[in-house]
Amino acid sequence: MSQSWPLVPLAEVLTPVRRAEPVKPETTYSILGAHWYAAGLYTKEITTGAGIQANNLYRVEKDDFVYNRLFAWKGSFAVATQENDGCYVSNEFPCFRPHSDRLDVMFLWKYFSRSSAWDEALAGSTGGTPTSRNRLKEDKLLAFRMPLPPLDEQRRIVERIEVLTAKIEEAGGLRREALAETDALLLAAGRAAFEKRKECEPARVEELCEVRGGIQKSSARLPGANPRRYITVAHVQRRWIDTSDPRHFEVSDAELERWRLAVGDVLVIEGNGSADQIGRAALFRGEISDCVHQNHVIRIRPDPSRVMPEFLNAYLNSASGQGQMLDRSRTTSGLFNLSVGRIKSIAVPLPSLFEQRRIVAYLDGFQAKVDALKRLQAETAAELDALLPSILDRAFKGAL
């Protein structure tokens, strides 16, 4: 904090306001909530008074400083915008008017956009449990002290923060565009690899592989003496298996011999509400031992003398393979569905095993480059995420 800025109790610059209005059954109310992490107010619901249990609601006006008592420690501080003017909050959302001759309300909001302010709110909160039922009461908030430069300096700081925030958001947008372009490059590489093989004599999946559905989830499968890990739709991501969130079935030793997944099995999800995710496929590489799969995941076990599992997985995840999946899916209430029979009918271009290995090596190399780019993008994203907290910290130390 700048040595020249006095620390002023909020009680000197904020006045509590309570514009209580009795709830009328026939009146329609727009009820506001406050996002966590100082992300602003939002319309939580629009309802008539008949559906509201409280006797009173509290009207909000533009430029009110509002917070949620219950989640102040999560940064639920906000300034009412023109859009929020005339909406209502419950008794859990105290409202204040800043003394405009001393305090710029946006300066106040920026101050409460810092994680250190949320920590202070947590320290000042009281309640039945350490976190979820903690409440920051108005008298505690008004006792907080904040650095208070002159109004002109407050406005300069706010403007500077907003300029830098816009630059950060622009950089984040460019990063997201670059990430999307990276994914598009991988898709294009796969398309090019398989488009060139159109002249190859295709073979149906049923000619190349054993295709089988999985185990039906039921009360009889609750884990008991023989709990076995099973893979469900959420575990099958495109091109990789998510091994977190383990699930277990009761599967006997005899059943395990029939259903156990083997290295090289290609797993395909049976249904999804999104057309671009239908038929999402991943290669099982033995990530989990003695593992089975749920019935919503279809197992394809290739004959390695005819088709490499890696080649089949790459083809099914390519634009051509996904196009065949989508063509064969059926939609009921927006859900796309595949079946064992439909998977069996997919036609796969079948070059020689030597050529399959060459294609897989090419795509693996391309994937490695894409992964390296994504790691770099993730590092950049982390650096961008750290910029705004650093800017806010510098701002209230008088160093911006």
FENQUI-V7658 format. One record per backbone hydrogen bond with DSSP energy under -1.0 kcal/mol. CO is the residue of the C=O (numbers start at 0). NH is the residue of the N-H. E is the energy in kcal/mol with one decimal. If there is no record, write none. Layout:
co=CO nh=NH e=E
co=CO nh=NH e=E
This chain:
co=1 nh=4 e=-1.5
co=5 nh=147 e=-2.0
co=7 nh=145 e=-2.2
co=8 nh=11 e=-2.0
co=9 nh=12 e=-1.2
co=9 nh=13 e=-1.6
co=12 nh=98 e=-2.6
co=14 nh=96 e=-2.5
co=17 nh=19 e=-1.4
co=18 nh=58 e=-2.1
co=20 nh=56 e=-2.2
co=23 nh=26 e=-1.4
co=24 nh=49 e=-1.5
co=26 nh=48 e=-2.1
co=28 nh=46 e=-2.3
co=29 nh=87 e=-2.8
co=30 nh=43 e=-2.3
co=30 nh=44 e=-1.4
co=32 nh=41 e=-2.2
co=39 nh=34 e=-2.9
co=41 nh=32 e=-2.6
co=44 nh=30 e=-3.2
co=46 nh=28 e=-3.5
co=47 nh=50 e=-1.7
co=48 nh=51 e=-1.7
co=54 nh=22 e=-2.9
co=56 nh=20 e=-2.7
co=57 nh=88 e=-2.2
co=59 nh=85 e=-3.0
co=60 nh=63 e=-1.9
co=63 nh=79 e=-2.5
co=64 nh=95 e=-1.7
co=65 nh=77 e=-2.6
co=68 nh=135 e=-2.0
co=70 nh=73 e=-1.2
co=70 nh=75 e=-1.6
co=71 nh=74 e=-2.0
co=73 nh=36 e=-3.0
co=74 nh=37 e=-3.6
co=74 nh=76 e=-2.2
co=75 nh=67 e=-1.8
co=77 nh=65 e=-2.8
co=79 nh=62 e=-2.8
co=83 nh=86 e=-2.3
co=86 nh=59 e=-2.9
co=87 nh=31 e=-3.2
co=88 nh=57 e=-2.3
co=89 nh=92 e=-1.7
co=91 nh=68 e=-2.7
co=93 nh=66 e=-1.5
co=94 nh=16 e=-2.5
co=95 nh=64 e=-2.6
co=96 nh=14 e=-2.3
co=97 nh=99 e=-1.2
co=98 nh=101 e=-2.6
co=98 nh=102 e=-2.9
co=103 nh=107 e=-2.0
co=104 nh=108 e=-2.1
co=105 nh=109 e=-2.6
co=106 nh=110 e=-2.0
co=107 nh=111 e=-1.9
co=109 nh=112 e=-1.3
co=113 nh=117 e=-1.4
co=114 nh=118 e=-2.2
co=115 nh=119 e=-1.8
co=116 nh=120 e=-2.0
co=117 nh=121 e=-2.4
co=118 nh=122 e=-2.3
co=119 nh=123 e=-1.6
co=121 nh=124 e=-1.0
co=125 nh=134 e=-2.6
co=130 nh=133 e=-1.9
co=134 nh=125 e=-2.4
co=136 nh=140 e=-2.0
co=137 nh=141 e=-2.9
co=140 nh=143 e=-1.6
co=141 nh=10 e=-2.1
co=143 nh=9 e=-2.7
co=145 nh=7 e=-2.8
co=149 nh=153 e=-2.4
co=150 nh=154 e=-2.6
co=151 nh=155 e=-2.0
co=152 nh=156 e=-2.5
co=153 nh=157 e=-2.5
co=154 nh=158 e=-2.5
co=155 nh=159 e=-2.4
co=156 nh=160 e=-2.7
co=157 nh=161 e=-2.5
co=158 nh=162 e=-2.2
co=159 nh=163 e=-2.3
co=160 nh=164 e=-2.7
co=161 nh=165 e=-2.2
co=162 nh=166 e=-1.7
co=163 nh=167 e=-2.2
co=164 nh=168 e=-2.7
co=165 nh=169 e=-2.3
co=166 nh=170 e=-2.4
co=167 nh=171 e=-2.5
co=168 nh=172 e=-2.3
co=169 nh=173 e=-2.3
co=170 nh=174 e=-2.2
co=171 nh=175 e=-2.3
co=172 nh=176 e=-2.2
co=173 nh=177 e=-2.4
co=174 nh=178 e=-2.2
co=175 nh=179 e=-2.3
co=176 nh=180 e=-2.4
co=177 nh=181 e=-2.0
co=178 nh=182 e=-2.1
co=179 nh=183 e=-2.1
co=180 nh=184 e=-2.1
co=181 nh=185 e=-1.8
co=182 nh=186 e=-2.2
co=183 nh=187 e=-2.5
co=184 nh=188 e=-2.3
co=185 nh=189 e=-2.1
co=186 nh=190 e=-2.4
co=187 nh=191 e=-2.7
co=188 nh=192 e=-2.1
co=189 nh=193 e=-1.9
co=190 nh=194 e=-2.8
co=191 nh=195 e=-1.4
co=193 nh=196 e=-1.1
co=194 nh=197 e=-1.4
co=196 nh=199 e=-1.5
co=202 nh=347 e=-3.0
co=203 nh=206 e=-1.6
co=204 nh=207 e=-1.2
co=204 nh=208 e=-2.1
co=207 nh=302 e=-2.6
co=209 nh=300 e=-3.2
co=211 nh=298 e=-3.1
co=214 nh=294 e=-1.7
co=217 nh=220 e=-1.6
co=218 nh=221 e=-1.4
co=220 nh=249 e=-1.4
co=225 nh=250 e=-2.5
co=227 nh=248 e=-2.6
co=228 nh=291 e=-2.4
co=230 nh=293 e=-2.7
co=231 nh=234 e=-1.3
co=234 nh=236 e=-1.2
co=234 nh=241 e=-3.2
co=239 nh=236 e=-1.9
co=246 nh=229 e=-1.8
co=248 nh=227 e=-3.1
co=251 nh=255 e=-2.4
co=252 nh=256 e=-1.6
co=254 nh=258 e=-2.4
co=255 nh=259 e=-2.6
co=261 nh=264 e=-2.2
co=264 nh=283 e=-3.3
co=265 nh=299 e=-2.9
co=266 nh=281 e=-2.1
co=267 nh=297 e=-3.5
co=269 nh=337 e=-2.9
co=271 nh=335 e=-2.8
co=273 nh=276 e=-1.5
co=276 nh=279 e=-1.8
co=279 nh=268 e=-2.1
co=280 nh=238 e=-3.2
co=281 nh=266 e=-3.0
co=283 nh=263 e=-3.0
co=290 nh=260 e=-3.3
co=291 nh=230 e=-2.0
co=292 nh=214 e=-2.7
co=293 nh=296 e=-1.8
co=295 nh=269 e=-3.0
co=297 nh=267 e=-2.5
co=298 nh=211 e=-2.6
co=299 nh=265 e=-3.2
co=300 nh=209 e=-2.2
co=302 nh=305 e=-2.5
co=302 nh=306 e=-2.5
co=307 nh=311 e=-2.5
co=308 nh=312 e=-2.7
co=309 nh=313 e=-2.1
co=310 nh=314 e=-2.5
co=311 nh=315 e=-2.8
co=312 nh=316 e=-1.6
co=314 nh=317 e=-1.3
co=317 nh=321 e=-3.0
co=318 nh=322 e=-1.9
co=319 nh=323 e=-1.8
co=320 nh=324 e=-2.1
co=321 nh=325 e=-2.6
co=322 nh=326 e=-2.3
co=323 nh=327 e=-1.6
co=329 nh=336 e=-2.1
co=331 nh=334 e=-1.6
co=334 nh=331 e=-1.8
co=335 nh=271 e=-1.7
co=336 nh=329 e=-1.5
co=338 nh=342 e=-2.4
co=339 nh=343 e=-2.3
co=340 nh=344 e=-1.0
co=342 nh=345 e=-1.5
co=343 nh=205 e=-2.0
co=345 nh=204 e=-2.2
co=347 nh=202 e=-2.4
co=351 nh=355 e=-2.7
co=352 nh=356 e=-2.6
co=353 nh=357 e=-1.8
co=354 nh=358 e=-2.5
co=355 nh=359 e=-2.7
co=356 nh=360 e=-2.5
co=357 nh=361 e=-2.2
co=358 nh=362 e=-2.7
co=359 nh=363 e=-2.8
co=360 nh=364 e=-2.3
co=361 nh=365 e=-2.1
co=362 nh=366 e=-2.8
co=363 nh=367 e=-2.4
co=364 nh=368 e=-1.7
co=365 nh=369 e=-2.3
co=366 nh=370 e=-2.9
co=367 nh=371 e=-2.1
co=368 nh=372 e=-2.2
co=369 nh=373 e=-2.5
co=370 nh=374 e=-2.3
co=371 nh=375 e=-2.1
co=372 nh=376 e=-2.5
co=373 nh=377 e=-2.5
co=374 nh=378 e=-2.2
co=375 nh=379 e=-2.3
co=376 nh=380 e=-2.6
co=377 nh=381 e=-2.3
co=378 nh=382 e=-2.1
co=379 nh=383 e=-2.5
co=380 nh=384 e=-2.7
co=381 nh=385 e=-1.5
co=385 nh=389 e=-1.5
co=386 nh=390 e=-2.6
co=387 nh=391 e=-2.7
co=388 nh=392 e=-2.2
co=389 nh=393 e=-2.4
co=390 nh=394 e=-2.4
co=391 nh=395 e=-1.8
co=393 nh=396 e=-1.1
co=393 nh=398 e=-2.9
co=394 nh=397 e=-1.2
